[in-house]
Amino acid sequence: MLVRLSLALAAVFAPVTIYADDAPSTVALGARLEHYDYPYPVHWIELPSQGQALQMAYMDLTPQHANGQSIVLLHGKNFCAPYWTATAERLRDEGYRVIVPDQVGFCKSSKPAGYQYSFAQLAANTHALLTGLGIDKVIVIAHSMGGMVGSRYTLMYPNAVQRLILVDPIGLEDWQAKGVPWRSVDAWYQNELKTSYATIKAYQLKSYYHGHWKPQYDRWALLQAGMYEGDGRQAAAWAGALTYDMIYSQPVIHEFPNIRVPTVLIIGQADRTALGRDIAPPAVAASLGNYPQLGKEAAAAIPHARLIPLDGLGHAPMIEAPERFHEALDDALAMPPGKGG
């Protein structure tokens, strides 16, 4: 048995991870990551929502030399705020104030058992956070499921959005319309109860990283898996089931033509992420997650949108190739409206 401090957790003073034959074992981190320290102070907004007193967690990075602009970074379904750290630090150093929240139902935020999850609700929660911080205009940078939240936010609050940057967003296709079968919340819950480091790695290896796993990916797989260990498993699994149902049943793609703010899509050309591929008929499953095509279609549907393709990269370019991703992000932030890629 080789014992060493996991690279994933060292930076945030989390417990030692034990390796056996180079396979990490998961540490129980709590349903709300009570045993995991974020790299920057965590603040909470008290959020009365649907008759409940909820908490929404966020990090707030303030620049030394402010440029007067603010950015909100929206996380994906299988991610928590810290995976944005390198991006947030870069943006802060460029003069932006950067807000990095955990959505309700995810990570350090409340996970209410009885809650009507919707992208409109998550957008409203995010708007409450930003307005509470005195931010009336924001650049939205949204990844994976966060892309569906960010798109809905932009549709609901167009005057509050300076620019929308979608990074490998899910929801670029309507899975139900394409033939992915419905799955009950109970079925999602049973599936979520099986979550482990091994299942997370297997899924991400195939869908995110096109068959190539690097040791630095472990930190994020372990973070997600840690919520499902010990006493946190049921709460994390139930929240996961409810939010998967939200993703399946609430497509935003059909409203893309209504987006009226400057929009850039950064799309990894090796991304093959798709909800429900595991239970879809073979012919349907084979047709899903074609991000090179989906990115082009989305850019055509959103008025004056620009597309930045990242050849050879998958679903999480900020993790897989941070330097290439940050170059693309700098381009997206610098592009004037109407200058497509």
Secondary structure, 3 states (H helix, E strand, C coil): CEEECCHHHHCCCCCCEEEECCEECCCCCCCCCCCCCCCCCCEEEEEEECCEEEEEEEEEECCCCCCCCEEEEECCCCCCHHHHHHHHHHHHHCCCEEEEECCCCCCCCCCCCCCCCCHHHHHHHHHHHHHHCCCCCEEEEEECHHHHHHHHHHHHCHHHEEEEEEECCCCCCCHHHHCCCCCCHHHHHHHHCCCCHHHHHHHHHHHCCCCCCCHHHHHHHHHHHHHCCHHHHHHHHHHHHHHHHHHHHCCCHHHHHHCCCCEEEEEECCCCCCCCCCCCCHHHHHHCCCHHHHHHHHHHHCCCCEEEEECCCCCCHHHHCHHHHHHHHHHHHHCCCCCCC
